[in-house]
Amino acid sequence: MRRLCILGATGSIGASALDVVARHPDRYAVHALAGGHRVEPLADLCQRFRPQRAAIADPAALDGLAAALRERGLSTEASAGPAALAGLAADPGCDTVVAAIVGAAGLASSLAAAEAGKRLLLANKEAVVMAGELLFEALARGGGELLPVDSEHNAIFQCLPPGFDRDLDAAGVARLILTASGGPFRDWPAADLAAVTPEQACAHPNWAMGRKISVDSATLMNKGLEVIEAHWLFGAPGDRIEVLVHPQSLVHSLVEYRDGSLLAQLGSPDMRTVLAHGLAWPERIAAGVEPLDLVRAGRLEFQAPDRQRFPCLDLAYQALRAGGPAPCALNAANEVAVAAFLERRLPFTGIAAVVEQALAADRPGRIQDLDSILAYDAAVRRTASAAVGRLGAAA
């Protein structure tokens, strides 16, 4: 019986994880749940899964959460704020942590889970992008294990040999190939992209995702962040990580071996497959996902990404080459720019421009602890906010 802490329980990843958990009550018990700011959905999940602890990221929502739990007759302990999320991740009452908090907000709790020796099912790519070195140091100290539950990185994990230890050459691997849907604008003329609306950017053609990650998919920044994540997860330099646009989203990623073999993981575009794999690994369990019908799927298409129309991908490679805190700057500036776009204060094409300006600013050397990373993250966000003001006013 694995005892779970699910961070980001009220989001799409959390919902998929809990759906898998509910199918296997003999294997999984929910010890703790955490959400962002929505009290009622979190309290409803507590009523269904009866965790011992619940936390909400917004400190101002603590009283509301406590009241909602009491109204439902629950004894679940309520807490709030970033420290509460990290406390849940490190709680000795759980052995497995699903880290699905979007953005930099998920960094501290992911590090806490790693330090505490948990099985960390990592859906929060930003934690690796911002602090990959710190995360793997924490895993080594804590003795925990990291299983990627991004669909692309989980696919690569499944295609690598058993016992792979972040050494491509020892495993005979030539390249890692990440697939991308291309987002809703892959065929749009470049001249039309400046007029893209938030509603259009959030209408992903294949996946049901949150607003921020949907915009990242539309700009290809999501794939850029995944390139940096793959570097840390699999020990791959940037020149051995390729991105291919695959509109059907059925081939989730591939590994090319030195002998010319290509191994791919295919499946329906449903995050429950990935989460079931991470929850049960090295076993396989039912995920509730309809099997992929290859005959009905028909064609599988691949094409190179258009780096001129979608410059965020190259900006991510640039940050990876620069190393140090550059990926942290990339992530921070992108979060600010995407938020401004969703609030209609910045055009779609301004997202890349804000990130580019942030990467051009001076950076410190290696950042060695969480406090320094968060301080640098805050500084970059101020720089990016100023760029939003200039670019938004000029639009």
Backbone hydrogen bonds in HBPLUS format (Angstrom, degrees):
<---DONOR---> <-ACCEPTOR-->    atom                        ^
c    i                          cat <-CA-CA->   ^        H-A-AA   ^      H-
h    n   atom  resd res      DA  || num        DHA   H-A  angle D-A-AA Bond
n    s   type  num  typ     dist DA aas  dist angle  dist       angle   num
A0002-ARG N   A0027-ARG O   2.80 MM  25  6.21 159.0  1.84 164.2 157.8     1
A0029-ALA N   A0002-ARG O   2.90 MM  27  6.29 154.7  1.96 162.9 167.2     2
A0095-ASP N   A0003-ARG O   2.94 MM  92  5.65 153.3  2.02 143.7 148.8     3
A0096-THR N   A0003-ARG O   3.25 MM  93  6.28 156.4  2.31 159.9 157.4     4
A0004-LEU N   A0029-ALA O   2.82 MM  25  6.16 164.3  1.84 161.7 166.9     5
A0031-HIS N   A0004-LEU O   2.73 MM  27  5.35 148.4  1.83 140.9 152.0     6
A0032-ALA N   A0004-LEU O   3.14 MM  28  6.61 153.9  2.21 148.2 151.3     7
A0005-CYS N   A0096-THR O   2.88 MM  91  6.28 145.8  2.00 157.3 167.6     8
A0098-VAL N   A0005-CYS O   2.85 MM  93  6.27 160.7  1.89 161.1 167.8     9
A0006-ILE N   A0032-ALA O   3.01 MM  26  6.39 159.3  2.05 148.7 149.7    10
A0034-ALA N   A0006-ILE O   3.00 MM  28  6.30 144.0  2.13 166.6 157.8    11
A0007-LEU N   A0098-VAL O   2.87 MM  91  5.92 161.9  1.90 163.0 168.3    12
A0100-ALA N   A0007-LEU O   2.86 MM  93  5.52 147.1  1.97 140.2 149.4    13
A0008-GLY N   A0034-ALA O   2.99 MM  26  5.66 142.3  2.14 121.6 133.4    14
A0011-GLY N   A0008-GLY O   3.19 MM   3  5.60 165.5  2.21 114.4 118.7    15
A0009-ALA N   A0034-ALA O   2.75 MM  25  5.69 154.9  1.81 170.7 169.7    16
A0015-ALA N   A0011-GLY O   2.93 MM   4  6.15 155.7  1.99 148.6 155.5    17
A0016-SER N   A0012-SER O   3.08 MM   4  6.29 154.8  2.14 143.4 149.5    18
A0017-ALA N   A0013-ILE O   2.90 MM   4  6.17 161.1  1.94 155.4 160.7    19
A0018-LEU N   A0014-GLY O   2.94 MM   4  6.13 164.4  1.96 152.7 156.6    20
A0019-ASP N   A0015-ALA O   3.00 MM   4  6.14 142.1  2.14 139.7 149.9    21
A0020-VAL N   A0016-SER O   3.16 MM   4  6.48 154.8  2.23 147.4 152.6    22
A0021-VAL N   A0017-ALA O   2.96 MM   4  6.26 161.6  1.99 150.2 155.9    23
A0022-ALA N   A0018-LEU O   2.90 MM   4  6.00 157.7  1.95 144.2 149.4    24
A0023-ARG N   A0020-VAL O   3.07 MM   3  5.28 137.6  2.26 101.8 113.8    25
A0024-HIS N   A0021-VAL O   2.96 MM   3  5.35 157.2  2.01 111.8 119.3    26
A0027-ARG N   A0024-HIS O   2.96 MM   3  5.47 160.8  2.00 116.9 123.2    27
A0028-TYR N   A0024-HIS O   3.21 MM   4  6.39 149.0  2.31 158.5 167.7    28
A0052-GLN N   A0031-HIS O   2.95 MM  21  5.48 132.4  2.18 126.0 135.9    29
A0053-ARG N   A0031-HIS O   3.21 MM  22  6.57 158.3  2.26 153.3 159.3    30
A0033-LEU N   A0053-ARG O   3.15 MM  20  6.63 148.6  2.25 140.9 148.1    31
A0055-ALA N   A0033-LEU O   2.96 MM  22  6.52 148.8  2.06 148.0 157.7    32
A0035-GLY N   A0055-ALA O   3.00 MM  20  6.57 148.5  2.11 150.1 158.4    33
A0057-ALA N   A0035-GLY O   2.92 MM  22  6.27 154.0  1.99 140.5 148.0    34
A0058-ASP N   A0036-GLY O   3.08 MM  22  6.32 143.0  2.23 173.6 174.3    35
A0043-ALA N   A0039-VAL O   2.90 MM   4  6.14 161.6  1.93 159.6 165.6    36
A0044-ASP N   A0040-GLU O   2.85 MM   4  6.05 154.6  1.91 153.6 160.9    37
A0045-LEU N   A0041-PRO O   3.06 MM   4  6.30 152.7  2.14 143.3 149.7    38
A0046-CYS N   A0042-LEU O   2.99 MM   4  6.30 150.9  2.08 145.4 153.9    39
A0047-GLN N   A0043-ALA O   2.93 MM   4  6.24 149.2  2.03 145.6 153.8    40
A0048-ARG N   A0044-ASP O   3.10 MM   4  6.41 144.6  2.23 141.2 150.5    41
A0049-PHE N   A0045-LEU O   2.82 MM   4  6.01 167.8  1.84 158.6 161.3    42
A0050-ARG N   A0046-CYS O   2.76 MM   4  5.02 142.2  1.90 135.9 141.6    43
A0077-GLU N   A0052-GLN O   2.91 MM  25  6.22 166.2  1.93 148.3 143.6    44
A0054-ALA N   A0077-GLU O   2.80 MM  23  6.05 150.5  1.89 175.8 169.7    45
A0079-SER N   A0054-ALA O   3.01 MM  25  6.44 131.7  2.25 145.0 158.3    46
A0056-ILE N   A0079-SER O   3.07 MM  23  6.60 145.2  2.19 137.9 145.5    47
A0081-GLY N   A0056-ILE O   2.96 MM  25  6.44 148.7  2.06 145.6 152.2    48
A0061-ALA N   A0058-ASP O   2.94 MM   3  5.51 159.8  1.98 118.6 125.2    49
A0062-LEU N   A0059-PRO O   3.22 MM   3  5.58 169.3  2.23 116.3 117.5    50
A0065-LEU N   A0061-ALA O   2.94 MM   4  6.18 153.6  2.01 153.5 161.0    51
A0066-ALA N   A0062-LEU O   2.91 MM   4  6.18 169.2  1.93 160.9 163.3    52
A0067-ALA N   A0063-ASP O   2.95 MM   4  6.11 159.4  1.99 147.2 153.1    53
A0068-ALA N   A0064-GLY O   2.94 MM   4  6.08 157.6  1.99 143.7 150.1    54
A0069-LEU N   A0065-LEU O   2.95 MM   4  6.18 153.9  2.02 153.0 159.5    55
A0070-ARG N   A0066-ALA O   3.03 MM   4  6.29 155.5  2.09 144.5 151.3    56
A0071-GLU N   A0067-ALA O   2.90 MM   4  6.15 161.2  1.93 153.4 158.5    57
A0072-ARG N   A0069-LEU O   3.20 MM   3  5.24 132.7  2.43  94.8 107.3    58
A0074-LEU N   A0069-LEU O   3.00 MM   5  5.34 167.9  2.01 156.6 153.0    59
A0073-GLY N   A0070-ARG O   2.84 MM   3  4.97 160.7  1.88 111.6 116.6    60
A0084-ALA N   A0081-GLY O   3.05 MM   3  5.32 123.9  2.38 103.1 117.2    61
A0085-LEU N   A0081-GLY O   3.18 MM   4  6.59 151.4  2.26 151.1 159.2    62
A0086-ALA N   A0082-PRO O   3.06 MM   4  6.37 163.0  2.09 153.5 157.5    63
A0087-GLY N   A0083-ALA O   2.89 MM   4  6.05 147.1  1.99 139.8 149.7    64
A0088-LEU N   A0084-ALA O   2.98 MM   4  6.26 150.9  2.06 146.9 153.4    65
A0089-ALA N   A0085-LEU O   3.09 MM   4  6.40 157.1  2.15 147.1 153.1    66
A0090-ALA N   A0086-ALA O   3.11 MM   4  6.35 140.9  2.27 143.3 152.9    67
A0091-ASP N   A0088-LEU O   3.22 MM   3  5.04 155.6  2.28  98.8 106.1    68
A0094-CYS N   A0091-ASP O   3.20 MM   3  6.00 173.6  2.20 124.4 125.7    69
A0119-ARG N   A0095-ASP O   3.01 MM  24  6.31 170.0  2.02 152.8 155.2    70
A0097-VAL N   A0119-ARG O   2.88 MM  22  6.22 164.3  1.90 162.5 166.3    71
A0121-LEU N   A0097-VAL O   2.82 MM  24  6.03 164.9  1.85 159.9 164.7    72
A0099-ALA N   A0121-LEU O   2.91 MM  22  6.04 158.4  1.96 148.7 155.9    73
A0123-ALA N   A0099-ALA O   2.93 MM  24  5.67 156.2  1.99 145.5 151.8    74
A0106-GLY N   A0103-GLY O   3.07 MM   3  6.01 170.8  2.08 125.6 128.5    75
A0107-LEU N   A0104-ALA O   3.05 MM   3  5.44 172.1  2.06 119.8 122.1    76
A0110-SER N   A0106-GLY O   3.21 MM   4  6.23 150.8  2.30 143.4 151.5    77
A0111-LEU N   A0107-LEU O   2.97 MM   4  6.24 162.4  2.01 159.9 164.7    78
A0112-ALA N   A0108-ALA O   2.94 MM   4  6.14 152.4  2.01 143.7 151.9    79
A0113-ALA N   A0109-SER O   3.01 MM   4  6.21 154.4  2.07 143.8 149.5    80
A0114-ALA N   A0110-SER O   3.05 MM   4  6.31 159.1  2.09 147.9 153.5    81
A0115-GLU N   A0111-LEU O   2.89 MM   4  6.08 164.4  1.91 153.4 157.6    82
A0116-ALA N   A0112-ALA O   3.03 MM   4  6.13 140.9  2.19 139.7 149.8    83
A0118-LYS N   A0113-ALA O   3.17 MM   5  5.54 169.9  2.18 160.8 158.0    84
A0117-GLY N   A0114-ALA O   3.15 MM   3  5.39 165.0  2.18 110.0 113.4    85
A0145-GLU N   A0118-LYS O   3.19 MM  27  6.61 151.2  2.28 136.2 143.0    86
A0120-LEU N   A0145-GLU O   2.76 MM  25  6.07 171.6  1.77 172.5 172.8    87
A0147-LEU N   A0120-LEU O   2.89 MM  27  6.11 167.8  1.90 154.0 156.4    88
A0122-LEU N   A0147-LEU O   3.08 MM  25  6.28 141.8  2.23 140.2 151.3    89
A0149-VAL N   A0122-LEU O   3.04 MM  27  5.55 174.9  2.04 132.4 130.8    90
A0127-ALA N   A0124-ASN O   3.25 MM   3  5.89 145.4  2.37 113.5 120.5    91
A0128-VAL N   A0125-LYS O   3.06 MM   3  5.46 125.3  2.37 106.7 119.3    92
A0129-VAL N   A0125-LYS O   3.01 MM   4  6.31 162.5  2.04 153.3 159.0    93
A0130-MET N   A0126-GLU O   2.83 MM   4  5.86 167.9  1.84 152.0 154.6    94
A0131-ALA N   A0127-ALA O   3.10 MM   4  5.91 153.7  2.17 133.8 141.5    95
A0132-GLY N   A0128-VAL O   2.86 MM   4  4.24 104.2  2.44 146.6 133.5    96
A0135-LEU N   A0131-ALA O   2.89 MM   4  6.07 157.7  1.94 156.5 163.5    97
A0136-PHE N   A0132-GLY O   3.09 MM   4  6.33 163.7  2.12 153.9 156.4    98
A0137-GLU N   A0133-GLU O   3.03 MM   4  6.22 148.9  2.13 145.9 155.1    99
A0138-ALA N   A0134-LEU O   2.92 MM   4  6.11 154.2  1.99 147.0 153.8   100
A0139-LEU N   A0135-LEU O   2.95 MM   4  6.25 152.6  2.03 145.9 153.6   101
A0140-ALA N   A0136-PHE O   3.04 MM   4  6.16 154.5  2.11 138.4 144.8   102
A0141-ARG N   A0137-GLU O   3.00 MM   4  6.28 156.2  2.05 147.4 153.7   103
A0142-GLY N   A0138-ALA O   2.87 MM   4  5.97 165.0  1.89 152.3 156.7   104
A0143-GLY N   A0139-LEU O   2.84 MM   4  5.68 137.2  2.02 142.6 151.9   105
A0154-ASN N   A0150-ASP O   2.87 MM   4  5.84 157.3  1.92 156.5 163.1   106
A0155-ALA N   A0151-SER O   3.02 MM   4  6.08 146.9  2.14 135.3 144.1   107
A0156-ILE N   A0152-GLU O   3.07 MM   4  6.43 155.6  2.13 145.1 151.0   108
A0157-PHE N   A0153-HIS O   2.89 MM   4  6.07 161.8  1.93 144.5 150.0   109
A0158-GLN N   A0154-ASN O   2.92 MM   4  6.16 152.8  2.00 146.7 153.3   110
A0159-CYS N   A0155-ALA O   3.09 MM   4  6.34 133.4  2.31 139.3 151.8   111
A0159-CYS N   A0156-ILE O   2.97 MM   3  5.03 130.1  2.22  98.2 112.4   112
A0160-LEU N   A0156-ILE O   3.04 MM   4  6.25 117.7  2.44 147.9 163.5   113
A0160-LEU N   A0157-PHE O   3.40 MM   3  5.38 155.3  2.46  98.8 105.8   114
A0164-PHE N   A0161-PRO O   3.18 MM   3  5.71 139.4  2.35 143.6 140.5   115
A0171-ALA N   A0167-ASP O   3.26 MM   4  6.49 143.0  2.41 144.0 153.9   116
A0171-ALA N   A0168-LEU O   3.12 MM   3  5.19 126.2  2.43  95.9 110.0   117
A0173-VAL N   A0168-LEU O   2.89 MM   5  4.94 162.7  1.92 150.5 146.6   118
A0172-GLY N   A0169-ASP O   3.05 MM   3  5.01 157.5  2.10 102.0 109.1   119
A0258-ARG N   A0172-GLY O   2.70 MM  86  5.37 161.8  1.73 161.0 159.3   120
A0174-ALA N   A0256-GLU O   2.75 MM  82  5.52 154.6  1.82 139.9 148.0   121
A0175-ARG N   A0256-GLU O   3.20 MM  81  5.12 159.6  2.25 130.5 135.8   122
A0256-GLU N   A0175-ARG O   2.92 MM  81  5.12 166.1  1.94 150.5 153.9   123
A0176-LEU N   A0240-ARG O   2.92 MM  64  6.27 162.1  1.95 155.6 160.4   124
A0242-GLU N   A0176-LEU O   2.87 MM  66  6.29 165.6  1.90 163.7 167.2   125
A0177-ILE N   A0254-LEU O   2.92 MM  77  5.02 170.9  1.93 151.4 148.4   126
A0254-LEU N   A0177-ILE O   2.87 MM  77  5.02 165.3  1.90 150.8 155.1   127
A0178-LEU N   A0242-GLU O   2.79 MM  64  6.15 159.8  1.83 171.0 166.3   128
A0244-LEU N   A0178-LEU O   2.92 MM  66  6.29 159.4  1.96 159.7 165.3   129
A0180-ALA N   A0244-LEU O   2.80 MM  64  6.07 141.2  1.95 153.0 158.1   130
A0246-HIS N   A0180-ALA O   2.57 MM  66  5.59 161.9  1.60 152.6 159.1   131
A0188-TRP N   A0185-PHE O   3.10 MM   3  5.04 163.6  2.13 106.9 112.1   132
A0192-ASP N   A0189-PRO O   3.01 MM   3  5.58 152.7  2.09 115.2 123.0   133
A0193-LEU N   A0190-ALA O   3.22 MM   3  5.54 157.3  2.27 110.4 116.8   134
A0195-ALA N   A0192-ASP O   3.27 MM   3  5.83 148.8  2.37 111.7 119.5   135
A0196-VAL N   A0193-LEU O   3.17 MM   3  5.34 169.6  2.18 113.3 115.2   136
A0201-ALA N   A0197-THR O   3.03 MM   4  6.32 160.7  2.06 154.7 160.4   137
A0202-CYS N   A0198-PRO O   2.98 MM   4  6.07 142.4  2.12 146.6 155.4   138
A0203-ALA N   A0200-GLN O   3.27 MM   3  5.37 160.4  2.31 103.5 109.3   139
A0214-SER N   A0210-GLY O   3.02 MM   4  6.06 144.3  2.15 144.3 155.0   140
A0215-VAL N   A0211-ARG O   3.06 MM   4  6.30 155.5  2.12 148.8 153.7   141
A0216-ASP N   A0212-LYS O   3.02 MM   4  6.34 159.2  2.06 149.3 155.6   142
A0217-SER N   A0213-ILE O   2.92 MM   4  6.12 145.6  2.04 139.4 148.2   143
A0218-ALA N   A0214-SER O   3.04 MM   4  6.31 148.0  2.14 140.6 149.3   144
A0218-ALA N   A0215-VAL O   3.01 MM   3  4.95 115.0  2.44  93.1 109.3   145
A0219-THR N   A0215-VAL O   3.00 MM   4  6.35 142.8  2.15 150.7 160.5   146
A0220-LEU N   A0216-ASP O   3.03 MM   4  5.85 120.1  2.40 135.6 150.0   147
A0221-MET N   A0216-ASP O   3.00 MM   5  4.92 112.2  2.48 145.8 151.5   148
A0222-ASN N   A0216-ASP O   3.00 MM   6  4.65 174.8  2.00 110.3 109.0   149
A0220-LEU N   A0217-SER O   3.30 MM   3  4.93 143.5  2.44  92.2 102.5   150
A0224-GLY N   A0220-LEU O   3.10 MM   4  6.47 148.7  2.20 140.6 149.8   151
A0224-GLY N   A0221-MET O   2.95 MM   3  4.77 112.3  2.42  90.6 108.2   152
A0225-LEU N   A0221-MET O   2.79 MM   4  6.11 160.7  1.83 163.0 166.1   153
A0226-GLU N   A0222-ASN O   3.03 MM   4  6.25 145.3  2.16 136.1 146.1   154
A0227-VAL N   A0223-LYS O   2.94 MM   4  6.24 138.6  2.11 142.4 152.9   155
A0227-VAL N   A0224-GLY O   3.17 MM   3  5.08 125.4  2.48  92.5 106.2   156
A0228-ILE N   A0224-GLY O   3.27 MM   4  6.66 158.4  2.32 148.7 152.4   157
A0229-GLU N   A0225-LEU O   2.91 MM   4  6.19 155.9  1.97 145.5 153.2   158
A0230-ALA N   A0226-GLU O   2.80 MM   4  5.95 157.6  1.85 146.2 151.6   159
A0231-HIS N   A0227-VAL O   3.04 MM   4  6.32 148.0  2.14 143.8 152.3   160
A0232-TRP N   A0228-ILE O   3.29 MM   4  6.68 153.8  2.37 147.8 152.5   161
A0233-LEU N   A0229-GLU O   2.85 MM   4  6.07 172.4  1.86 161.5 164.1   162
A0234-PHE N   A0230-ALA O   2.99 MM   4  5.67 162.3  2.02 143.7 147.9   163
A0235-GLY N   A0231-HIS O   2.99 MM   4  5.20 117.5  2.39 128.7 136.8   164
A0240-ARG N   A0237-PRO O   2.94 MM   3  5.59 162.8  1.97 122.0 126.4   165
A0241-ILE N   A0238-GLY O   3.18 MM   3  5.32 157.0  2.23 114.8 113.4   166
A0245-VAL N   A0303-GLN O   2.78 MM  58  5.15 158.7  1.83 174.6 168.5   167
A0303-GLN N   A0245-VAL O   2.91 MM  58  5.15 142.2  2.05 141.3 151.3   168
A0249-SER N   A0246-HIS O   3.12 MM   3  5.89 156.8  2.18 127.9 133.5   169
A0267-GLY N   A0250-LEU O   2.98 MM  17  5.43 146.6  2.10 144.9 155.5   170
A0252-HIS N   A0265-GLN O   2.89 MM  13  5.85 155.9  1.95 166.0 173.1   171
A0265-GLN N   A0253-SER O   3.32 MM  12  6.21 158.3  2.37 169.2 173.5   172
A0255-VAL N   A0263-LEU O   2.82 MM   8  5.28 153.6  1.89 151.8 160.8   173
A0263-LEU N   A0255-VAL O   2.90 MM   8  5.28 165.7  1.92 154.1 155.1   174
A0257-TYR N   A0261-SER O   2.80 MM   4  5.23 169.2  1.81 158.9 162.6   175
A0260-GLY N   A0257-TYR O   2.96 MM   3  5.51 162.5  1.99 121.2 124.4   176
A0270-ASP N   A0268-SER O   2.74 MM   2  5.60 124.4  2.05 117.3 100.2   177
A0273-THR N   A0270-ASP O   3.24 MM   3  6.17 154.6  2.31 125.5 128.8   178
A0275-LEU N   A0271-MET O   3.05 MM   4  6.29 166.9  2.06 155.9 159.6   179
A0276-ALA N   A0272-ARG O   2.88 MM   4  5.87 156.8  1.94 144.0 150.3   180
A0277-HIS N   A0273-THR O   3.06 MM   4  6.28 152.6  2.14 144.1 151.7   181
A0278-GLY N   A0274-VAL O   3.01 MM   4  6.35 158.7  2.06 149.8 155.1   182
A0279-LEU N   A0275-LEU O   2.85 MM   4  5.96 163.2  1.87 151.6 156.6   183
A0280-ALA N   A0276-ALA O   3.07 MM   4  6.04 157.7  2.12 144.8 149.7   184
A0281-TRP N   A0277-HIS O   2.89 MM   4  5.53 134.4  2.10 142.3 152.4   185
A0283-GLU N   A0280-ALA O   2.92 MM   3  5.20 150.1  2.01 128.9 122.1   186
A0297-ALA N   A0293-ASP O   2.88 MM   4  6.09 147.4  1.99 146.4 157.1   187
A0298-GLY N   A0294-LEU O   3.06 MM   4  6.22 148.3  2.16 141.4 147.4   188
A0310-PHE N   A0306-ASP O   3.11 MM   4  6.16 145.2  2.24 142.5 152.9   189
A0315-LEU N   A0311-PRO O   3.10 MM   4  6.41 152.9  2.18 151.2 159.6   190
A0316-ALA N   A0312-CYS O   3.07 MM   4  6.33 146.1  2.18 144.4 151.8   191
A0317-TYR N   A0313-LEU O   3.19 MM   4  6.60 157.9  2.24 147.9 153.3   192
A0318-GLN N   A0314-ASP O   2.85 MM   4  6.07 154.6  1.92 147.5 155.2   193
A0319-ALA N   A0315-LEU O   2.95 MM   4  6.22 153.4  2.02 143.6 150.0   194
A0320-LEU N   A0316-ALA O   2.96 MM   4  6.23 155.1  2.02 149.4 156.4   195
A0321-ARG N   A0317-TYR O   2.95 MM   4  6.23 158.5  2.00 151.3 156.4   196
A0322-ALA N   A0318-GLN O   3.00 MM   4  6.23 155.3  2.06 147.2 154.3   197
A0323-GLY N   A0319-ALA O   3.01 MM   4  6.20 147.8  2.12 144.9 152.9   198
A0326-ALA N   A0323-GLY O   3.10 MM   3  5.69 158.4  2.15 139.5 139.1   199
A0328-CYS N   A0325-PRO O   3.01 MM   3  5.17 120.4  2.38 101.7 117.1   200
A0329-ALA N   A0325-PRO O   3.03 MM   4  6.43 152.1  2.11 152.7 161.1   201
A0330-LEU N   A0326-ALA O   2.92 MM   4  6.23 159.1  1.96 155.3 161.1   202
A0331-ASN N   A0327-PRO O   3.00 MM   4  6.22 163.8  2.03 148.3 151.5   203
A0332-ALA N   A0328-CYS O   2.95 MM   4  6.14 169.3  1.96 153.7 156.7   204
A0333-ALA N   A0329-ALA O   2.96 MM   4  6.01 172.6  1.97 154.8 157.2   205
A0334-ASN N   A0330-LEU O   3.01 MM   4  6.08 154.9  2.08 144.1 151.7   206
A0335-GLU N   A0331-ASN O   2.94 MM   4  6.19 160.1  1.98 153.0 157.7   207
A0336-VAL N   A0332-ALA O   3.14 MM   4  6.43 161.2  2.18 150.6 155.1   208
A0337-ALA N   A0333-ALA O   2.91 MM   4  6.10 163.9  1.93 150.6 155.6   209
A0338-VAL N   A0334-ASN O   2.81 MM   4  5.94 166.7  1.83 158.3 161.4   210
A0339-ALA N   A0335-GLU O   3.07 MM   4  6.13 161.4  2.11 143.0 148.4   211
A0340-ALA N   A0336-VAL O   3.01 MM   4  6.26 154.6  2.08 146.4 153.5   212
A0341-PHE N   A0337-ALA O   2.90 MM   4  6.18 153.4  1.98 148.1 155.7   213
A0342-LEU N   A0338-VAL O   2.88 MM   4  6.15 165.3  1.90 156.0 159.3   214
A0343-GLU N   A0339-ALA O   3.03 MM   4  6.22 135.5  2.23 137.9 149.8   215
A0345-ARG N   A0340-ALA O   2.78 MM   5  5.04 167.3  1.79 157.8 153.5   216
A0344-ARG N   A0341-PHE O   2.89 MM   3  4.88 159.6  1.93 108.9 113.0   217
A0350-GLY N   A0347-PRO O   2.86 MM   3  5.12 144.0  1.99 106.0 117.8   218
A0351-ILE N   A0348-PHE O   3.26 MM   3  5.85 163.6  2.29 113.6 118.1   219
A0354-VAL N   A0350-GLY O   2.95 MM   4  6.16 156.9  2.00 153.9 157.8   220
A0355-VAL N   A0351-ILE O   3.17 MM   4  6.46 164.1  2.20 151.2 155.3   221
A0356-GLU N   A0352-ALA O   2.86 MM   4  6.05 160.2  1.90 152.0 157.8   222
A0357-GLN N   A0353-ALA O   3.09 MM   4  6.31 156.9  2.15 145.9 151.1   223
A0358-ALA N   A0354-VAL O   3.08 MM   4  6.35 154.6  2.15 147.4 154.4   224
A0359-LEU N   A0355-VAL O   2.97 MM   4  6.25 155.4  2.04 153.8 160.1   225
A0360-ALA N   A0356-GLU O   3.12 MM   4  6.30 136.5  2.31 139.7 151.0   226
A0361-ALA N   A0358-ALA O   3.29 MM   3  5.42 151.2  2.37 100.6 108.7   227
A0373-ILE N   A0369-ASP O   3.08 MM   4  6.39 156.8  2.13 151.7 158.7   228
A0374-LEU N   A0370-LEU O   2.90 MM   4  6.16 165.6  1.92 159.7 163.1   229
A0375-ALA N   A0371-ASP O   2.91 MM   4  6.10 150.6  2.00 144.9 153.4   230
A0376-TYR N   A0372-SER O   2.92 MM   4  6.10 159.7  1.96 147.4 152.8   231
A0377-ASP N   A0373-ILE O   2.77 MM   4  5.95 160.8  1.80 152.0 158.2   232
A0378-ALA N   A0374-LEU O   2.97 MM   4  6.15 154.1  2.04 140.4 146.6   233
A0379-ALA N   A0375-ALA O   3.04 MM   4  6.33 152.2  2.12 143.5 151.0   234
A0380-VAL N   A0376-TYR O   2.92 MM   4  6.22 162.4  1.95 158.7 162.6   235
A0381-ARG N   A0377-ASP O   3.00 MM   4  6.23 153.4  2.07 145.3 153.0   236
A0382-ARG N   A0378-ALA O   3.11 MM   4  6.44 144.9  2.23 142.3 150.9   237
A0383-THR N   A0379-ALA O   3.11 MM   4  6.49 158.8  2.16 148.7 154.0   238
A0384-ALA N   A0380-VAL O   2.78 MM   4  6.05 162.1  1.81 156.2 161.5   239
A0385-SER N   A0381-ARG O   2.84 MM   4  5.94 152.7  1.91 142.2 149.8   240
A0386-ALA N   A0382-ARG O   3.07 MM   4  6.31 152.8  2.15 145.9 152.2   241
A0387-ALA N   A0383-THR O   3.07 MM   4  6.41 150.8  2.16 143.3 151.5   242
A0388-VAL N   A0384-ALA O   2.85 MM   4  6.17 152.0  1.93 150.0 157.9   243
A0389-GLY N   A0385-SER O   3.03 MM   4  6.33 154.9  2.09 143.9 150.0   244
A0390-ARG N   A0386-ALA O   3.11 MM   4  6.47 153.6  2.19 146.1 152.3   245
A0391-LEU N   A0387-ALA O   2.85 MM   4  6.02 177.8  1.85 160.9 161.7   246
A0392-GLY N   A0388-VAL O   2.71 MM   4  5.52 157.0  1.76 147.2 154.8   247
A0393-ALA N   A0389-GLY O   3.18 MM   4  6.01 151.0  2.27 130.4 137.8   248
A0394-ALA N   A0390-ARG O   3.15 MM   4  6.34 143.3  2.29 140.0 149.6   249
A0395-ALA N   A0391-LEU O   3.13 MM   4  6.24 126.0  2.43 137.8 150.2   250
A0395-ALA N   A0392-GLY O   3.34 MM   3  5.24 141.7  2.49  93.0 103.3   251
